[in-house]
Amino acid sequence: MGRTEDPTVFIAHREGACAECGMKLDGGEWITLVEGDGGVAEAFCLSCSDLDHLVFLPRGDAALTRRAGKHSTLRAVVVEWNRRRKRYERQGTLVEEEALRQAEEECLADADVRARTAERRRERDAVADREYVIDFTHEILKAYPGAPPPRAAEIALHACQKHSGRVGRSAAAKGLDPKTITLAVRAHLRHTATNYDDLLMAGVPRKEARWRIADVLDAAEAAWKAG
Ligand SMILES: [Zn+2]
């Protein structure tokens, strides 16, 4: 690029006057400093520094800053003295408006690409979920030949929703644990083949309700297992 260091704009905290136009510089003015005669730094207002046509881009968006700077023929770094830390801190950059517009467009295009990537990932996940449900249904029917297939599918779907996202898919990747299948089937039968839910509604403690329905549940499970 062959460009020397970007000009620096200081947010001044001392009052003074522009060395060129004489404009009074109150505290908080944006200035450039140029070493004058006798090594004394002279302050110039932004207009006399030929930087007043630039727009300020606050720091914080690294990609936008980098791109805007790249497109800007002229740019300046804006710094402010931090009294507590005793150092100049970068507040942002001054860039050409057109450069900023171009940079914003590029960043938006990127965001669009990211959104599309996320959409593709969601679609992939949905396929993974569907495959998980199908696998799970098959496994249930293998272990419980007496289970009506729609009921097996219902159990599988519920299990998938319960472990939706990462957990469900990692479970799918690891292969289906027989214990997972048993638990899912028994949970389903507990609600559909016994009066467990009624007992809970009637205020029966969970542990006691489970004990009361144990025989009915075992029988229902055995019937499905037998086919
Ligand atoms: Zn001036």
Residues whose N, C-alpha, C, O or C-beta is under 5 A from the ligand:
A	BS01	ZN	C18 E20 C21 G22 M23 C45 C48
